[in-house]
Amino acid sequence: MWARTPEELDNAAKYGMRAIYMLDPKTVWFKVDLDDAAQASALAERIDRVKNHPALYVYQHWDEPSAERFAELTHVKEWIRRRDPNHATWINLLPCYATNKQLGVEGDRTRA
């Protein structure tokens, strides 16, 4: 189950479920500049509101990033982990049939 609000986590808990909590309630592409104090504070508040919720399973961090974003996403993931060491962040990767342009790489793909 996906949850965009703490109230949706409450609904999941009501039925004995756990949920993927979306860090940005409007989109699956969570963008934050942690050097911006206001953005970092807003993220901290969002995490603090749910980090002890019994229905929280994992934080949705990003959907299908290109390889070019991995360093940035790792930085944000590590920041979130320091804020809440008990829950992981989840990043949905691109499928094996993604194009090099989508992946942000050059060269031939390796086939299984």
MODELLER restraints for C-alpha pairs under 7 A, 6 or more apart:
rsr = mdl.restraints
at = mdl.atoms
rsr.add(forms.Gaussian(group=physical.xy_distance, feature=features.Distance(at['CA:1:A'], at['CA:18:A']), mean=6.92, stdev=0.5))
rsr.add(forms.Gaussian(group=physical.xy_distance, feature=features.Distance(at['CA:1:A'], at['CA:19:A']), mean=4.78, stdev=0.5))
rsr.add(forms.Gaussian(group=physical.xy_distance, feature=features.Distance(at['CA:1:A'], at['CA:20:A']), mean=6.13, stdev=0.5))
rsr.add(forms.Gaussian(group=physical.xy_distance, feature=features.Distance(at['CA:2:A'], at['CA:19:A']), mean=5.38, stdev=0.5))
rsr.add(forms.Gaussian(group=physical.xy_distance, feature=features.Distance(at['CA:2:A'], at['CA:20:A']), mean=4.80, stdev=0.5))
rsr.add(forms.Gaussian(group=physical.xy_distance, feature=features.Distance(at['CA:2:A'], at['CA:21:A']), mean=6.06, stdev=0.5))
rsr.add(forms.Gaussian(group=physical.xy_distance, feature=features.Distance(at['CA:3:A'], at['CA:9:A']), mean=5.87, stdev=0.5))
rsr.add(forms.Gaussian(group=physical.xy_distance, feature=features.Distance(at['CA:3:A'], at['CA:19:A']), mean=5.99, stdev=0.5))
rsr.add(forms.Gaussian(group=physical.xy_distance, feature=features.Distance(at['CA:3:A'], at['CA:20:A']), mean=5.94, stdev=0.5))
rsr.add(forms.Gaussian(group=physical.xy_distance, feature=features.Distance(at['CA:3:A'], at['CA:21:A']), mean=4.82, stdev=0.5))
rsr.add(forms.Gaussian(group=physical.xy_distance, feature=features.Distance(at['CA:3:A'], at['CA:22:A']), mean=6.18, stdev=0.5))
rsr.add(forms.Gaussian(group=physical.xy_distance, feature=features.Distance(at['CA:4:A'], at['CA:21:A']), mean=5.96, stdev=0.5))
rsr.add(forms.Gaussian(group=physical.xy_distance, feature=features.Distance(at['CA:4:A'], at['CA:22:A']), mean=5.25, stdev=0.5))
rsr.add(forms.Gaussian(group=physical.xy_distance, feature=features.Distance(at['CA:4:A'], at['CA:25:A']), mean=4.71, stdev=0.5))
rsr.add(forms.Gaussian(group=physical.xy_distance, feature=features.Distance(at['CA:5:A'], at['CA:25:A']), mean=6.93, stdev=0.5))
rsr.add(forms.Gaussian(group=physical.xy_distance, feature=features.Distance(at['CA:6:A'], at['CA:50:A']), mean=6.44, stdev=0.5))
rsr.add(forms.Gaussian(group=physical.xy_distance, feature=features.Distance(at['CA:9:A'], at['CA:19:A']), mean=6.65, stdev=0.5))
rsr.add(forms.Gaussian(group=physical.xy_distance, feature=features.Distance(at['CA:9:A'], at['CA:55:A']), mean=5.69, stdev=0.5))
rsr.add(forms.Gaussian(group=physical.xy_distance, feature=features.Distance(at['CA:9:A'], at['CA:56:A']), mean=6.81, stdev=0.5))
rsr.add(forms.Gaussian(group=physical.xy_distance, feature=features.Distance(at['CA:12:A'], at['CA:18:A']), mean=5.95, stdev=0.5))
rsr.add(forms.Gaussian(group=physical.xy_distance, feature=features.Distance(at['CA:12:A'], at['CA:19:A']), mean=6.67, stdev=0.5))
rsr.add(forms.Gaussian(group=physical.xy_distance, feature=features.Distance(at['CA:12:A'], at['CA:55:A']), mean=6.09, stdev=0.5))
rsr.add(forms.Gaussian(group=physical.xy_distance, feature=features.Distance(at['CA:13:A'], at['CA:54:A']), mean=6.64, stdev=0.5))
rsr.add(forms.Gaussian(group=physical.xy_distance, feature=features.Distance(at['CA:13:A'], at['CA:55:A']), mean=5.05, stdev=0.5))
rsr.add(forms.Gaussian(group=physical.xy_distance, feature=features.Distance(at['CA:17:A'], at['CA:55:A']), mean=6.21, stdev=0.5))
rsr.add(forms.Gaussian(group=physical.xy_distance, feature=features.Distance(at['CA:18:A'], at['CA:55:A']), mean=4.16, stdev=0.5))
rsr.add(forms.Gaussian(group=physical.xy_distance, feature=features.Distance(at['CA:18:A'], at['CA:56:A']), mean=5.65, stdev=0.5))
rsr.add(forms.Gaussian(group=physical.xy_distance, feature=features.Distance(at['CA:18:A'], at['CA:57:A']), mean=5.47, stdev=0.5))
rsr.add(forms.Gaussian(group=physical.xy_distance, feature=features.Distance(at['CA:19:A'], at['CA:55:A']), mean=5.83, stdev=0.5))
rsr.add(forms.Gaussian(group=physical.xy_distance, feature=features.Distance(at['CA:19:A'], at['CA:56:A']), mean=5.40, stdev=0.5))
rsr.add(forms.Gaussian(group=physical.xy_distance, feature=features.Distance(at['CA:19:A'], at['CA:57:A']), mean=5.27, stdev=0.5))
rsr.add(forms.Gaussian(group=physical.xy_distance, feature=features.Distance(at['CA:20:A'], at['CA:56:A']), mean=6.65, stdev=0.5))
rsr.add(forms.Gaussian(group=physical.xy_distance, feature=features.Distance(at['CA:20:A'], at['CA:57:A']), mean=5.66, stdev=0.5))
rsr.add(forms.Gaussian(group=physical.xy_distance, feature=features.Distance(at['CA:20:A'], at['CA:58:A']), mean=5.07, stdev=0.5))
rsr.add(forms.Gaussian(group=physical.xy_distance, feature=features.Distance(at['CA:20:A'], at['CA:59:A']), mean=5.75, stdev=0.5))
rsr.add(forms.Gaussian(group=physical.xy_distance, feature=features.Distance(at['CA:20:A'], at['CA:60:A']), mean=6.08, stdev=0.5))
rsr.add(forms.Gaussian(group=physical.xy_distance, feature=features.Distance(at['CA:21:A'], at['CA:56:A']), mean=6.65, stdev=0.5))
rsr.add(forms.Gaussian(group=physical.xy_distance, feature=features.Distance(at['CA:21:A'], at['CA:58:A']), mean=6.18, stdev=0.5))
rsr.add(forms.Gaussian(group=physical.xy_distance, feature=features.Distance(at['CA:21:A'], at['CA:59:A']), mean=4.80, stdev=0.5))
rsr.add(forms.Gaussian(group=physical.xy_distance, feature=features.Distance(at['CA:21:A'], at['CA:60:A']), mean=5.66, stdev=0.5))
rsr.add(forms.Gaussian(group=physical.xy_distance, feature=features.Distance(at['CA:22:A'], at['CA:28:A']), mean=6.92, stdev=0.5))
rsr.add(forms.Gaussian(group=physical.xy_distance, feature=features.Distance(at['CA:22:A'], at['CA:59:A']), mean=5.91, stdev=0.5))
rsr.add(forms.Gaussian(group=physical.xy_distance, feature=features.Distance(at['CA:22:A'], at['CA:60:A']), mean=4.65, stdev=0.5))
rsr.add(forms.Gaussian(group=physical.xy_distance, feature=features.Distance(at['CA:22:A'], at['CA:61:A']), mean=6.96, stdev=0.5))
rsr.add(forms.Gaussian(group=physical.xy_distance, feature=features.Distance(at['CA:23:A'], at['CA:30:A']), mean=6.37, stdev=0.5))
rsr.add(forms.Gaussian(group=physical.xy_distance, feature=features.Distance(at['CA:23:A'], at['CA:59:A']), mean=6.41, stdev=0.5))
rsr.add(forms.Gaussian(group=physical.xy_distance, feature=features.Distance(at['CA:23:A'], at['CA:60:A']), mean=6.03, stdev=0.5))
rsr.add(forms.Gaussian(group=physical.xy_distance, feature=features.Distance(at['CA:23:A'], at['CA:61:A']), mean=6.36, stdev=0.5))
rsr.add(forms.Gaussian(group=physical.xy_distance, feature=features.Distance(at['CA:24:A'], at['CA:30:A']), mean=5.39, stdev=0.5))
rsr.add(forms.Gaussian(group=physical.xy_distance, feature=features.Distance(at['CA:28:A'], at['CA:62:A']), mean=5.72, stdev=0.5))
rsr.add(forms.Gaussian(group=physical.xy_distance, feature=features.Distance(at['CA:28:A'], at['CA:63:A']), mean=5.73, stdev=0.5))
rsr.add(forms.Gaussian(group=physical.xy_distance, feature=features.Distance(at['CA:29:A'], at['CA:62:A']), mean=4.81, stdev=0.5))
rsr.add(forms.Gaussian(group=physical.xy_distance, feature=features.Distance(at['CA:29:A'], at['CA:63:A']), mean=5.91, stdev=0.5))
rsr.add(forms.Gaussian(group=physical.xy_distance, feature=features.Distance(at['CA:30:A'], at['CA:61:A']), mean=5.80, stdev=0.5))
rsr.add(forms.Gaussian(group=physical.xy_distance, feature=features.Distance(at['CA:30:A'], at['CA:62:A']), mean=5.69, stdev=0.5))
rsr.add(forms.Gaussian(group=physical.xy_distance, feature=features.Distance(at['CA:32:A'], at['CA:39:A']), mean=6.32, stdev=0.5))
rsr.add(forms.Gaussian(group=physical.xy_distance, feature=features.Distance(at['CA:33:A'], at['CA:39:A']), mean=6.33, stdev=0.5))
rsr.add(forms.Gaussian(group=physical.xy_distance, feature=features.Distance(at['CA:34:A'], at['CA:40:A']), mean=4.94, stdev=0.5))
rsr.add(forms.Gaussian(group=physical.xy_distance, feature=features.Distance(at['CA:51:A'], at['CA:84:A']), mean=6.44, stdev=0.5))
rsr.add(forms.Gaussian(group=physical.xy_distance, feature=features.Distance(at['CA:57:A'], at['CA:87:A']), mean=6.78, stdev=0.5))
rsr.add(forms.Gaussian(group=physical.xy_distance, feature=features.Distance(at['CA:58:A'], at['CA:87:A']), mean=5.57, stdev=0.5))
rsr.add(forms.Gaussian(group=physical.xy_distance, feature=features.Distance(at['CA:58:A'], at['CA:88:A']), mean=5.29, stdev=0.5))
rsr.add(forms.Gaussian(group=physical.xy_distance, feature=features.Distance(at['CA:58:A'], at['CA:89:A']), mean=5.62, stdev=0.5))
rsr.add(forms.Gaussian(group=physical.xy_distance, feature=features.Distance(at['CA:58:A'], at['CA:90:A']), mean=6.48, stdev=0.5))
rsr.add(forms.Gaussian(group=physical.xy_distance, feature=features.Distance(at['CA:59:A'], at['CA:88:A']), mean=6.39, stdev=0.5))
rsr.add(forms.Gaussian(group=physical.xy_distance, feature=features.Distance(at['CA:59:A'], at['CA:89:A']), mean=4.58, stdev=0.5))
rsr.add(forms.Gaussian(group=physical.xy_distance, feature=features.Distance(at['CA:59:A'], at['CA:90:A']), mean=5.88, stdev=0.5))
rsr.add(forms.Gaussian(group=physical.xy_distance, feature=features.Distance(at['CA:60:A'], at['CA:89:A']), mean=5.95, stdev=0.5))
rsr.add(forms.Gaussian(group=physical.xy_distance, feature=features.Distance(at['CA:60:A'], at['CA:90:A']), mean=5.01, stdev=0.5))
rsr.add(forms.Gaussian(group=physical.xy_distance, feature=features.Distance(at['CA:60:A'], at['CA:91:A']), mean=6.45, stdev=0.5))
rsr.add(forms.Gaussian(group=physical.xy_distance, feature=features.Distance(at['CA:61:A'], at['CA:89:A']), mean=5.90, stdev=0.5))
rsr.add(forms.Gaussian(group=physical.xy_distance, feature=features.Distance(at['CA:61:A'], at['CA:90:A']), mean=5.57, stdev=0.5))
rsr.add(forms.Gaussian(group=physical.xy_distance, feature=features.Distance(at['CA:61:A'], at['CA:91:A']), mean=5.44, stdev=0.5))
rsr.add(forms.Gaussian(group=physical.xy_distance, feature=features.Distance(at['CA:62:A'], at['CA:91:A']), mean=4.89, stdev=0.5))
rsr.add(forms.Gaussian(group=physical.xy_distance, feature=features.Distance(at['CA:62:A'], at['CA:92:A']), mean=6.49, stdev=0.5))
rsr.add(forms.Gaussian(group=physical.xy_distance, feature=features.Distance(at['CA:63:A'], at['CA:91:A']), mean=5.79, stdev=0.5))
rsr.add(forms.Gaussian(group=physical.xy_distance, feature=features.Distance(at['CA:63:A'], at['CA:92:A']), mean=4.82, stdev=0.5))
rsr.add(forms.Gaussian(group=physical.xy_distance, feature=features.Distance(at['CA:63:A'], at['CA:93:A']), mean=6.59, stdev=0.5))
rsr.add(forms.Gaussian(group=physical.xy_distance, feature=features.Distance(at['CA:64:A'], at['CA:92:A']), mean=5.30, stdev=0.5))
rsr.add(forms.Gaussian(group=physical.xy_distance, feature=features.Distance(at['CA:64:A'], at['CA:93:A']), mean=4.45, stdev=0.5))
rsr.add(forms.Gaussian(group=physical.xy_distance, feature=features.Distance(at['CA:64:A'], at['CA:94:A']), mean=4.66, stdev=0.5))
rsr.add(forms.Gaussian(group=physical.xy_distance, feature=features.Distance(at['CA:65:A'], at['CA:93:A']), mean=6.44, stdev=0.5))
rsr.add(forms.Gaussian(group=physical.xy_distance, feature=features.Distance(at['CA:65:A'], at['CA:94:A']), mean=6.92, stdev=0.5))
rsr.add(forms.Gaussian(group=physical.xy_distance, feature=features.Distance(at['CA:66:A'], at['CA:102:A']), mean=5.97, stdev=0.5))
rsr.add(forms.Gaussian(group=physical.xy_distance, feature=features.Distance(at['CA:66:A'], at['CA:103:A']), mean=4.45, stdev=0.5))
rsr.add(forms.Gaussian(group=physical.xy_distance, feature=features.Distance(at['CA:66:A'], at['CA:104:A']), mean=5.11, stdev=0.5))
rsr.add(forms.Gaussian(group=physical.xy_distance, feature=features.Distance(at['CA:67:A'], at['CA:103:A']), mean=5.71, stdev=0.5))
rsr.add(forms.Gaussian(group=physical.xy_distance, feature=features.Distance(at['CA:67:A'], at['CA:104:A']), mean=5.46, stdev=0.5))
rsr.add(forms.Gaussian(group=physical.xy_distance, feature=features.Distance(at['CA:68:A'], at['CA:104:A']), mean=5.87, stdev=0.5))
rsr.add(forms.Gaussian(group=physical.xy_distance, feature=features.Distance(at['CA:77:A'], at['CA:89:A']), mean=6.36, stdev=0.5))
rsr.add(forms.Gaussian(group=physical.xy_distance, feature=features.Distance(at['CA:81:A'], at['CA:88:A']), mean=6.91, stdev=0.5))
rsr.add(forms.Gaussian(group=physical.xy_distance, feature=features.Distance(at['CA:100:A'], at['CA:106:A']), mean=5.92, stdev=0.5))
